[in-house]
């Protein structure tokens, strides 16, 4: 079982988009039984809130539902639960390592570190550019999925 946790600041835009995009990729490849995929935020300011409506709409444009997802907060116990903790930007990585008191098993990555163009995924809450965010997340999820498939071979 490959356990993946997507992380952003509030868990209402980027990390749930990552969670549900990767779930969609895994489902289309008939590999659902091999994965557990979730998301969380480093802040508790959105705790319990649904996915932000513009992120939800962007996912729905691509036939991906995120119904039933509510913001959760990352906690120290998540480190042992997951194999890969995929952050959206460097600031998330810093916050994740602070919450986990380090990363001794090298589980924390930025999502786009798996691509040929590693960079931060901008927060669409501020940019209002949900299309670019979706495209970056899709690119990162596809690259991460290929990375995992190679490891499984």
Phi, psi and omega in degrees: 000130179255118185253120187238133176236120175271140182223134170224197183288301188255347181066037175234351180233278190292310184293321175292327175299315177300314180305310187279333173293314179294320176302320179295316179299314181298317180296315180296339179260011178053044181236020184303326183290348181266352189233145162240124185230124180222180175213159180204170178241156178279344180250152177260010184294337179252007184313126178086352179280151177287170175302136181304137190301326179287327175292318178299315178297320180296317176298317181297328175302333182254016176074024182246124178263144174235025181304139177087358179272128176231146185302135176238159180251134176299141174222166187303330182288341179294335183302316182281344182279336189239150177272326182228129175243110190253108181271160180267336182204166181303320180300321176297318180301314178300313181294320179298312180295329175293314180296319181275356183059042179118191180209064187297336181257011178051056180260345188264125179223160163276144182304317184282359173294344179273357181258175175278359181226067183293127176196171178288148172265118183295147182280114183290346175301323181265320184280334186066011182260077182288335178293311179297321178298313179301314181299317178297316181294317177299314179301315180295317180294319178296317179294317178297317179299318177296320177301314180293318179301319178296321178293331181281341183286000000 
